[in-house]
Amino acid sequence: MLTLALHTCCAPCSAAVIEWLMANGIRPVLFYCNPNIFPEVEYQIRRQECSRYALSLGLEVVDGDASHDLWLERIKGLEDEPERGLRCRECFRMRLLATADLAAARGIKSFATTLAASRQKNLDHINEAGHWAAAQYPGLSFYEKNWRKGGLSERRRELLRTHGFYNQQYCGCEFSLRKRTDAQKDY
């Protein structure tokens, strides 16, 4: 069985991806690296849900850097960018570079991300960030796949219901939360 480092963002986005990988002879090492998630309680809930599912399958989960302050420094000046804009692109680059670091340190030749399962994310930005991160390490490749197709979106919904996953209502950062809250006030 091949091994792949898999950046995971949440249980709902991860479950069908993990299932597909394992059914196709790929054993993922899950890397939970999401310093963008705010507030801390939201970060912990998402991490615990992702870990709960992975551990039930006997998979390894590696916790990444949760330094929200470092993330804020990285996206400084992009706070007012719209969702799916330049702030998100920079966020993807940060998290996928950390995933590439993990893969390279462990001798894993390829990595992917469950971010590509969310219809709320810009797939071009995700893929650009993944290939950029892989290019930082000779011999490392980014496994690019649109996890929204091939019945995986439907399977995502089934697994969400079956496992009773916590299903967040915003991307994760305070800027997406603020925009969502402001939009709700306009109703």
Backbone torsions as a table, in degrees:
resi	resn	phi	psi	omega
1	MET	NA	133.9	176.8
2	LEU	-74.4	154.2	176.4
3	THR	-113.6	141.0	-179.9
4	LEU	-138.3	137.0	172.8
5	ALA	-81.5	125.4	-176.6
6	LEU	-118.4	110.4	173.0
7	HIS	-69.6	126.5	-179.4
8	THR	-116.4	140.4	-178.7
9	CYS	-107.2	-31.9	-179.5
10	CYS	-169.1	162.4	-179.6
11	ALA	-63.5	-45.4	-179.1
12	PRO	-58.0	-41.3	179.9
13	CYS	-77.1	-26.1	-173.8
14	SER	-84.6	-35.6	-168.5
15	ALA	-56.4	-51.9	-178.1
16	ALA	-68.4	-33.5	178.1
17	VAL	-64.8	-48.0	179.1
18	ILE	-59.8	-46.6	179.6
19	GLU	-58.1	-45.6	-179.5
20	TRP	-63.3	-45.9	-179.4
21	LEU	-58.6	-48.7	-177.4
22	MET	-65.5	-36.7	177.6
23	ALA	-68.3	-18.7	-179.6
24	ASN	-107.9	24.0	172.9
25	GLY	75.2	23.8	180.0
26	ILE	-120.8	122.5	179.3
27	ARG	-99.0	113.5	-179.3
28	PRO	-83.5	142.4	165.9
29	VAL	-100.8	114.0	-175.0
30	LEU	-79.6	135.0	179.3
31	PHE	-122.0	109.1	-179.4
32	TYR	-94.3	98.0	-177.2
33	CYS	-131.4	97.1	-173.9
34	ASN	-143.1	64.0	-178.1
35	PRO	-68.0	-7.2	177.4
36	ASN	-74.2	-22.6	-171.4
37	ILE	-70.3	131.4	-175.8
38	PHE	-141.4	141.1	-3.5
39	PRO	-78.8	-178.6	-177.1
40	GLU	-56.2	-40.0	-179.5
41	VAL	-62.0	-37.4	177.4
42	GLU	-64.9	-42.2	177.9
43	TYR	-58.2	-47.3	-177.4
44	GLN	-64.9	-41.5	179.3
45	ILE	-61.9	-48.1	-179.3
46	ARG	-63.5	-41.9	179.6
47	ARG	-63.1	-45.3	-178.6
48	GLN	-63.8	-41.4	179.5
49	GLU	-64.6	-43.0	179.2
50	CYS	-63.9	-44.2	-180.0
51	SER	-66.1	-41.1	-179.9
52	ARG	-55.5	-47.0	-178.8
53	TYR	-67.9	-47.9	-177.5
54	ALA	-61.4	-44.3	-178.8
55	LEU	-66.1	-31.0	177.3
56	SER	-65.7	-20.7	178.1
57	LEU	-98.7	1.9	-179.9
58	GLY	76.3	23.7	-178.5
59	LEU	-95.2	150.8	176.6
60	GLU	-80.5	138.2	175.0
61	VAL	-121.3	126.6	178.0
62	VAL	-109.5	126.9	176.8
63	ASP	-82.9	130.7	177.6
64	GLY	-92.8	-175.2	-180.0
65	ASP	-68.7	125.9	-179.6
66	ALA	-103.7	23.9	-176.6
67	SER	-72.3	96.0	179.6
68	HIS	-65.8	-34.3	178.7
69	ASP	-62.4	-41.0	177.3
70	LEU	-64.3	-40.0	177.9
71	TRP	-62.4	-44.2	178.9
72	LEU	-59.9	-39.3	176.3
73	GLU	-62.3	-40.8	-176.3
74	ARG	-65.8	-34.6	-176.5
75	ILE	-101.3	8.9	-179.2
76	LYS	-52.1	132.8	-178.2
77	GLY	92.1	-10.4	-178.5
78	LEU	-111.6	10.2	-175.0
79	GLU	-58.7	-33.6	-177.3
80	ASP	-93.0	5.6	176.8
81	GLU	-63.6	147.9	177.8
82	PRO	-72.5	159.4	173.3
83	GLU	-56.7	138.4	-176.7
84	ARG	78.5	9.9	-177.9
85	GLY	-98.8	-152.9	-174.4
86	LEU	-66.8	-31.0	176.8
87	ARG	-61.9	-45.5	179.9
88	CYS	-63.9	-42.0	179.5
89	ARG	-59.3	-43.5	179.4
90	GLU	-67.2	-37.9	177.3
91	CYS	-61.7	-44.4	178.0
92	PHE	-60.7	-43.8	-179.3
93	ARG	-60.1	-43.1	-179.8
94	MET	-61.7	-49.4	-176.0
95	ARG	-71.1	-36.6	-179.1
96	LEU	-77.4	-28.0	172.7
97	LEU	-65.6	-40.5	177.0
98	ALA	-62.6	-36.6	177.8
99	THR	-68.1	-41.5	176.6
100	ALA	-62.0	-40.1	176.9
101	ASP	-57.7	-47.3	-179.8
102	LEU	-61.6	-48.4	-179.2
103	ALA	-58.7	-48.3	-178.8
104	ALA	-61.7	-42.8	-179.0
105	ALA	-63.7	-29.8	-178.6
106	ARG	-97.0	0.3	-179.7
107	GLY	74.6	19.9	176.9
108	ILE	-85.6	132.3	-171.2
109	LYS	-86.8	-11.6	-175.2
110	SER	-147.1	152.3	176.2
111	PHE	-143.6	159.6	179.9
112	ALA	-144.3	177.9	177.5
113	THR	-140.5	144.6	175.7
114	THR	-80.4	-6.3	175.8
115	LEU	-55.7	-32.0	-178.1
116	ALA	-71.8	-0.2	176.3
117	ALA	-89.4	-17.8	-175.1
118	SER	-88.7	127.0	176.3
119	ARG	-71.2	-10.7	179.9
120	GLN	-82.5	-7.7	-175.4
121	LYS	-107.5	151.7	177.6
122	ASN	-82.2	108.9	-176.0
123	LEU	-62.4	-36.0	178.0
124	ASP	-62.9	-41.1	178.4
125	HIS	-65.5	-40.1	179.1
126	ILE	-62.9	-49.0	-177.8
127	ASN	-65.3	-39.9	177.4
128	GLU	-61.3	-44.6	-180.0
129	ALA	-64.2	-41.0	179.8
130	GLY	-64.6	-45.8	179.4
131	HIS	-67.9	-37.0	176.2
132	TRP	-61.6	-46.7	-179.4
133	ALA	-62.9	-42.8	179.5
134	ALA	-62.6	-35.4	-178.4
135	ALA	-66.0	-14.9	178.9
136	GLN	-75.8	-12.2	-177.4
137	TYR	-131.5	113.2	177.9
138	PRO	-57.4	134.2	177.7
139	GLY	86.3	-4.2	179.4
140	LEU	-97.8	139.4	179.1
141	SER	-126.7	151.0	175.0
142	PHE	-95.0	124.6	179.7
143	TYR	-85.4	98.4	-176.4
144	GLU	-87.9	121.2	177.4
145	LYS	-150.1	137.4	174.1
146	ASN	-84.9	99.1	-176.6
147	TRP	-76.3	6.3	-179.9
148	ARG	-90.8	-11.4	-173.6
149	LYS	-108.9	177.1	175.9
150	GLY	68.4	27.8	179.5
151	GLY	83.4	1.6	-176.6
152	LEU	-72.8	-31.1	176.3
153	SER	-65.3	-41.1	178.4
154	GLU	-66.1	-42.4	179.4
155	ARG	-64.3	-36.3	176.3
156	ARG	-55.9	-48.7	-179.2
157	ARG	-62.9	-40.5	178.2
158	GLU	-61.9	-46.7	-179.0
159	LEU	-67.0	-34.0	176.2
160	LEU	-58.7	-47.4	179.9
161	ARG	-68.9	-46.6	-176.7
162	THR	-59.3	-43.2	-175.3
163	HIS	-96.2	-5.6	179.0
164	GLY	60.8	38.0	-179.8
165	PHE	-62.1	146.6	168.0
166	TYR	-64.1	128.5	-177.3
167	ASN	-118.3	100.0	-177.0
168	GLN	-61.7	157.7	-176.5
169	GLN	-110.9	8.6	177.0
170	TYR	-153.4	163.4	-175.9
171	CYS	-52.4	-51.9	179.8
172	GLY	150.4	-35.2	-176.8
173	CYS	-85.9	162.0	-178.0
174	GLU	-64.4	-23.4	-179.1
175	PHE	-75.8	-37.4	175.4
176	SER	-71.9	-35.2	177.5
177	LEU	-65.6	-43.8	179.9
178	ARG	-62.1	-44.8	179.6
179	LYS	-63.0	-39.6	179.2
180	ARG	-65.8	-43.9	179.5
181	THR	-63.7	-43.9	178.9
182	ASP	-63.1	-40.3	179.4
183	ALA	-64.4	-37.3	179.1
184	GLN	-68.0	-32.3	178.8
185	LYS	-67.8	-26.9	-178.1
186	ASP	-73.7	-12.9	-179.1
187	TYR	-81.2	NA	NA
